[in-house]
Amino acid sequence: MSDRSTTRPTAVVIGSSAAGLFAAAALTEFADVTLVERDTLPEGPEARRGVPQARHAHLVWSGGVSAFNELLPGVVEDMVASGARLAHIMGDMVSRAPNEVWFRRFSSTHHRNLVCSRELLDKGLRDRVLADERITLLQDTNALDLVGDANRITGVRISGTDGEQILTADLVIDASGRGSRTPKWLESLGLAPVAIREVDAGFAYATRLYRAPGTTAQSNFPLINVQANPAKAPGQGGIILPIEGNRWIVTLSGSRGGEPTDHPDAFLDFALALGDPIIGELLKEAQPIGDVATSHSTANRRRYYEDAARWPDGFTVIGDAIASYNPVYGHGLTVAAQCAIAVRDVLRSTSLTAPGTARRLQRAAARPVAAAWDLAVGQDAFYPGATGTPPKLAERFLARFVDRAVETGARNPRALGALLDVMSLEKAPTRLFSPDMLIPMFFGPRKPHLSAPPLGEAERKTATS
């Protein structure tokens, strides 16, 4: 445990998954930080109970790559040295959009995805963040409830190896993810329930590891991504993610009525039955490693804490504890890092202990959440049964416009750059209405649409040679 200064403020962060680690890193500029973690963290790149999505395919969009490096300079480079990969979007991808348009593999944009297993990514973050002497980690410790009242939170009551105790703090941040208990905690303080919206397309995921077939491990074999089409329910899709250790993570997905199962013999058949069979064809020569892992926790759920009529000083919620998304869109890790940056930026101009700071932090953290939420819900709301209210006229118009933007970006590199700025959470959605998109959309030039996935014959042969 590090020595503590008696003059610096103190902060407690609940949860040490990615959002909690980023928050702790951001807060060290202003306070001594205690991380409260209910699990025992592994020393190496291993899965743990507190990250139920860990076995499925993960991507960090370029907006997240930038945020990672801003918070933890050089951390992405360290991950790449350990086996991760920065894959060019779309040069290193074979990708079919939800409207069934294949993207051309333009290589003129700056966008890069960080690609690796979740285990390797989490280890890279833990190694960097927990090495900071201003951070104390309490493992095998549960956060039981908040200490304070409706006006100000002054700490957390915890239960750990030494029994129950109270951790006092000038700021408490809930980064505990989908299972956050903040709604109950706030109601127990007498605060009104916050507004919640859920959009659940009923997606299920099935993931299996494979040994990279043929000689694909000796080349930068592209990511293969077939996205589900909400206009043809049930929507089904899949992704091949080449990762470290000469392995492929293959994740298949299906919405309500078309879900994949954990039956090993059904995995290949599901992949071959997608709108395009490319994933199944590539898996024919691949050797599976282990069983099929499934998940059904894929609903989009948002809590509008930033709109609460009253908000206590000394408390902030970030990341998946504010909003969780259908994992198919790959925005959770990027939002976690951007929330931490938003917290840091507010604290650079406002005292951590000043009245009203927590509300400012909450509103700042909501901005990256809102951007990712609109992208996810803009697709999932159109699946049957996803929400109790049909999409509004404005949402339908925006969905049609995004489809048009995708069609344009799929065959024009200038428009693709604008589209990826938004999809990567680098810029606001208004970027889609910039000249870079509108001129190619309405006047061209545009290449013709591809009639098949842009995977070269030489690339295909590496999967069998």
PyMOL commands that set and color helices and strands:
alter all, ss='L'
color gray80, all
select helices_A, chain A and resi 18-27+62-71+75-81+118-129+177-179+182-188+216-218+264-272+278-283+305-307+319-321+327-329+332-347+357-380+393-409+413-423+429-433+435-443+457-462
alter helices_A, ss='H'
color red, helices_A
select strands_A, chain A and resi 10-14+32-36+59-60+85-88+93-96+112-115+135-138+142-148+153-160+163-168+171-174+196-199+204-211+223-226+236-243+247-254+287-295+300-303+315-317+323-324
alter strands_A, ss='S'
color yellow, strands_A
deselect
rebuild
show_as cartoon
